[in-house]
Amino acid sequence: YCTANQIAQPQFQDYSDPRGIRTAWSSGVVVQGREFRAHLWRDYRYLEQSREEAAEIAWKTLNGIPVTNAPQFTYGRGYTTMSR
């Protein structure tokens, strides 16, 4: 799609979120300066599915097709330390 439409190749970014003894993973893709994030957080074994989901969201958005899952938004969850 990107080559056919003379758009720079997409750049994928993976994100991790420590959750107790496990870590959840998700992905985003930057196309034309906009980041599109996968909606779901997954086990590392399924990280490729997150990349595919992010790419699908980007493709649908660029083609004006409604994305039926959760809306795109900035994830505010970060790494924090809790004092006791």
Long-range contacts (C-beta under 8 A, 24 or more apart in sequence): 1-59, 1-62, 2-31, 7-31, 7-32, 8-32, 10-55, 10-58, 12-51, 12-54, 14-47, 14-50, 14-51, 15-75, 17-41, 17-77, 18-79, 25-50, 26-50, 27-51, 27-53, 27-54, 28-54, 29-54, 29-55, 29-58, 31-58, 31-62, 32-62, 34-58, 34-61, 36-61, 36-72, 37-72, 37-75, 39-69, 39-70
